[in-house]
Amino acid sequence: MQKIKFWKLSGAGNDFVLLAGGRPGGAALKKLALRLCARKLGVGADGLLHVGADGRGALAVRYFNSDGSEAFCGNGSRCAAWWAYASGLLKARAFTLRTIAGDLPAAIMGPGIVKMRMPDVPAVKLGLRGDFPAGAGQVHFLNTGVPHAVVPVKDLEKTDVERLGAALRHDKAFGPAGTNVNFVQIKKGRVFVRTYERGVEGETLACGTGLTASAVALALSGRVRPPVSLVSRSGEKFIVWLRPSSAGASEIHIQGPAKIVFEGEIKC
């Protein structure tokens, strides 16, 4: 066994284990994600981040869900950006993140506050038709780096996110890969969001790609106007900027909190 240094990060309660340096392959990182993210047997997290400076002032970021699947993660990428700046790995306050979803500019806006460009959304399916379970009336579908369903509800607190989220996550309308599911309610001009995350297979306290998807879908359906103020399940606030188009959205940015919780070593 060897000792591995790690950092525990949080993006509004969406938590991650971060590893830095070295060049582990995808198979090794998948095994580490399964080991380190286990809530009762490891460090415990929604996902694993591996980061490293690319030598040209950018940060390479890979993300693995707690089930070992590799994906793009908005909150994880923002947290990686904050760690890189706070640790001194990168000196500039603005730099590029090299992710599976492409090169995305990020900027440190203040202590623990990161603003990041998100992938363009070329198309949004508003009011998607399907044989959805009771409780899911209107359903929107889009991809913000990973697929997301957005479901407006009348009472977010009473919505059974675990049951309904699991049912929609695997619904045939979203294809064999399934989807993440966001339940949204607008109150006093703010969008409150609860997300069932694919790969975690449960509700998380925040989801960057899900908050972005919610903002885009509601803006295109005429329910809100950008910039969009959102509140995650943890109660922390986000802002999403976007430029709507006839089909989708571009120039999308998300800003929200990022925090280094603690660091340590674990034998693996």
C-alpha positions in Angstrom: 0.0 0.0 0.0 1.1 3.6 -0.6 0.0 6.8 1.0 -1.9 9.2 -1.3 -2.3 12.9 -0.4 -5.8 14.3 -1.1 -7.9 17.4 -0.6 -11.6 17.4 0.3 -13.4 20.2 -1.6 -17.0 21.4 -1.6 -19.0 23.4 -4.1 -22.1 24.3 -2.1 -22.2 20.9 -0.5 -21.4 19.0 -3.8 -18.3 17.4 -2.4 -15.1 16.0 -4.1 -11.8 14.3 -3.4 -9.0 16.0 -5.3 -5.7 14.4 -6.3 -2.9 16.3 -7.9 0.2 15.4 -9.9 1.3 12.3 -11.6 -0.3 10.8 -14.7 -2.6 8.0 -13.7 -4.7 6.4 -16.4 -8.4 6.2 -16.5 -8.6 2.7 -15.1 -6.5 3.7 -12.1 -8.6 6.8 -11.5 -11.8 4.8 -11.8 -10.6 2.4 -9.1 -9.5 5.4 -6.9 -12.9 7.0 -7.3 -14.7 3.8 -6.2 -12.3 3.5 -3.2 -12.0 7.1 -2.0 -15.6 8.3 -2.7 -17.2 5.5 -0.6 -19.1 7.3 2.2 -18.5 4.6 4.9 -15.2 3.0 3.8 -13.2 5.9 2.2 -13.0 9.7 2.4 -16.5 10.1 1.1 -17.5 12.3 -1.8 -19.8 12.7 -4.8 -16.8 12.4 -7.1 -13.1 12.4 -7.7 -11.0 15.1 -9.3 -7.6 14.7 -10.8 -5.8 17.9 -11.7 -2.4 19.1 -13.0 -0.9 22.2 -14.5 -0.3 21.7 -18.2 2.8 23.9 -18.3 1.1 26.6 -20.4 -0.8 28.4 -17.6 -3.9 26.1 -17.9 -5.3 23.4 -15.5 -6.0 19.9 -16.8 -9.1 18.5 -14.9 -10.5 15.0 -15.0 -13.6 14.0 -13.1 -15.0 10.6 -12.1 -18.4 10.1 -10.4 -18.5 8.0 -7.2 -19.6 5.0 -9.3 -16.3 5.3 -11.4 -17.8 6.8 -14.5 -15.9 9.7 -16.1 -17.9 12.8 -16.9 -17.9 16.6 -17.0 -18.7 18.3 -13.7 -19.3 22.0 -13.4 -19.0 22.3 -9.7 -16.0 20.0 -9.6 -14.3 22.0 -12.3 -14.9 25.3 -10.4 -13.6 23.7 -7.2 -10.5 22.5 -9.0 -10.0 26.1 -10.2 -10.2 27.4 -6.7 -7.8 24.8 -5.3 -5.3 25.5 -8.1 -5.3 29.2 -7.2 -5.5 28.9 -3.4 -2.7 26.3 -3.4 -0.4 28.5 -5.6 -0.3 26.0 -8.4 -1.5 28.7 -10.7 -0.7 32.4 -10.0 -3.1 34.1 -12.3 -6.7 34.9 -11.2 -8.0 33.8 -14.7 -7.0 30.7 -16.6 -8.3 27.9 -18.7 -9.6 24.6 -17.5 -9.0 21.7 -19.9 -11.9 19.3 -19.4 -13.6 16.5 -21.1 -16.2 19.0 -22.3 -13.5 21.3 -23.9 -11.4 24.2 -22.8 -13.3 26.4 -20.4 -12.1 29.8 -19.1 -12.4 30.3 -15.3 -11.9 33.3 -13.1 -11.4 33.8 -9.3 -13.9 36.5 -8.4 -13.1 36.6 -4.7 -12.2 34.3 -1.8 -13.9 31.0 -2.6 -16.0 32.4 -5.5 -15.3 31.1 -9.0 -16.9 32.1 -12.3 -16.6 29.6 -15.1 -17.6 29.4 -18.8 -19.9 26.5 -19.5 -20.3 24.6 -22.8 -22.7 26.1 -25.3 -26.1 24.4 -25.5 -27.0 23.9 -29.2 -30.5 22.7 -28.6 -33.1 22.4 -25.9 -36.2 20.2 -26.1 -38.9 22.2 -24.3 -42.0 20.3 -23.2 -40.5 16.9 -24.2 -43.2 14.3 -24.9 -43.0 11.0 -23.1 -44.8 8.5 -20.8 -43.4 10.0 -17.7 -44.3 9.0 -14.1 -46.9 10.9 -12.1 -45.4 14.0 -10.6 -43.5 14.9 -13.7 -45.7 17.2 -15.7 -43.7 19.4 -18.0 -40.2 18.1 -18.8 -37.4 19.9 -20.6 -34.2 18.2 -21.9 -30.8 19.6 -22.8 -27.1 18.9 -22.5 -24.8 21.3 -20.6 -21.8 19.0 -20.9 -23.8 16.1 -19.6 -27.6 15.4 -20.2 -30.1 17.0 -17.9 -33.9 16.9 -17.6 -35.5 20.0 -16.0 -38.9 19.5 -14.3 -40.9 22.5 -12.9 -42.8 21.5 -9.8 -45.3 23.4 -7.6 -43.8 22.4 -4.3 -40.1 21.6 -4.3 -39.9 20.6 -0.6 -42.7 18.0 -1.0 -41.2 16.5 -4.2 -39.9 13.0 -3.8 -36.6 13.6 -5.5 -35.2 10.2 -4.8 -38.1 8.2 -6.2 -39.1 10.5 -9.1 -35.5 11.3 -9.9 -34.5 7.6 -10.2 -37.6 6.9 -12.4 -36.8 9.7 -14.8 -33.0 9.1 -14.7 -33.6 5.8 -16.5 -36.6 6.8 -18.6 -36.4 5.5 -22.2 -37.1 9.1 -23.5 -33.5 10.0 -22.6 -31.9 7.0 -24.3 -29.7 4.2 -22.9 -27.3 6.6 -21.1 -30.1 8.2 -19.1 -30.0 11.7 -17.7 -29.6 13.8 -14.6 -32.8 15.2 -13.3 -33.5 18.7 -11.8 -36.7 19.7 -10.1 -37.2 23.5 -10.0 -39.5 26.0 -8.5 -39.4 29.8 -8.9 -40.0 31.9 -5.8 -39.6 35.7 -5.7 -37.5 35.7 -8.8 -35.1 33.0 -7.7 -34.9 29.5 -9.1 -34.7 26.8 -6.4 -33.2 23.6 -7.6 -32.9 20.0 -6.4 -30.9 17.6 -8.5 -30.8 13.8 -8.8 -27.4 13.1 -10.2 -26.5 10.3 -12.6 -23.4 8.5 -11.5 -24.0 9.4 -7.9 -27.5 7.8 -8.2 -29.0 10.1 -5.6 -29.7 13.7 -4.7 -26.7 16.0 -4.2 -26.7 19.3 -2.4 -25.7 21.1 -5.6 -24.9 20.4 -9.2 -23.3 23.0 -11.5 -24.3 21.5 -14.8 -27.8 21.0 -13.3 -28.1 24.6 -12.1 -27.0 25.8 -15.5 -29.5 23.5 -17.3 -32.3 24.8 -15.1 -31.4 28.4 -15.9 -31.2 27.8 -19.7 -34.4 25.8 -19.8 -36.4 28.3 -17.8 -35.0 31.2 -19.7 -35.9 29.7 -23.1 -39.3 28.8 -21.9 -39.9 32.4 -20.8 -40.1 31.8 -17.1 -37.0 33.9 -16.1 -34.6 36.4 -17.7 -30.8 36.2 -17.5 -28.8 36.7 -15.5 -30.6 34.0 -13.5 -30.3 33.7 -9.7 -30.5 30.2 -8.4 -30.4 28.5 -5.0 -29.0 24.9 -4.6 -30.4 22.3 -2.1 -27.7 23.4 0.4 -29.1 26.9 0.4 -26.1 28.5 -1.3 -26.5 30.9 -4.2 -25.4 30.8 -7.8 -25.7 33.1 -10.8 -25.9 31.9 -14.4 -25.4 34.3 -17.4 -26.4 33.2 -20.9 -27.4 34.4 -24.3 -30.5 32.6 -25.5 -31.0 31.8 -29.2 -33.8 30.3 -31.2 -32.8 26.8 -30.3 -30.4 26.9 -27.4 -27.9 29.2 -25.6 -24.3 30.4 -25.8 -22.0 32.6 -23.7 -23.0 30.7 -20.6 -21.2 31.3 -17.3 -21.9 30.0 -13.8 -20.6 31.6 -10.6 -20.8 30.1 -7.2 -18.9 29.0 -4.1 -15.9 26.7 -3.8 -14.2 25.6 -0.6 -11.3 23.5 0.5 -12.6 21.6 3.5 -9.5 19.7 4.6 -6.5 17.7 3.4 -5.0 14.4 4.4 -3.4 11.2 3.5 -4.9 7.8 2.9 -3.4 4.3 2.3 -4.5 2.7 -1.0 
